[in-house]
Amino acid sequence: MEVYRGGNDSSFSEHKKVADIGAKDLEDAIDKGKSIRFGINVDENSERKAVGTVRFEDKDIIPIMKGVISSLSSQQTAFLKIEKIVLNNTLDSENKIKQIQKAISEFRNKWV
């Protein structure tokens, strides 16, 4: 998981990445109730250090799972759409590539 920091009125594209949270840390935080602590300084050389801490509670697990299931469902839908394009014998390779690129773009735009 990537952690970004930015101004309240700024767009996400203006935010700066300040931390990476590893999969094992996320798993432990959810499974074992451990907290995840990470630096949030944009300037790593700053004398003042700020940190953020995340701790998942039991009530957070169901919404997380719903998000994972929704994401997997969208990925499956995109995959099936691409599979249908690939197996379409009436399209030439160029049109297949164009339609596959369009399907990928539509999938990515859903998450932006």
Secondary structure by P-SEA (a helix, b strand, c coil): cbbbbbccccccccccccccccaaaaaaaaacbbbbbbbccccccccbbbbbbbbbcccaaaaaaaaaaaaaaaaaaaaaaaaaaaacccccaaaaaaaaaaaaaaaaaaac
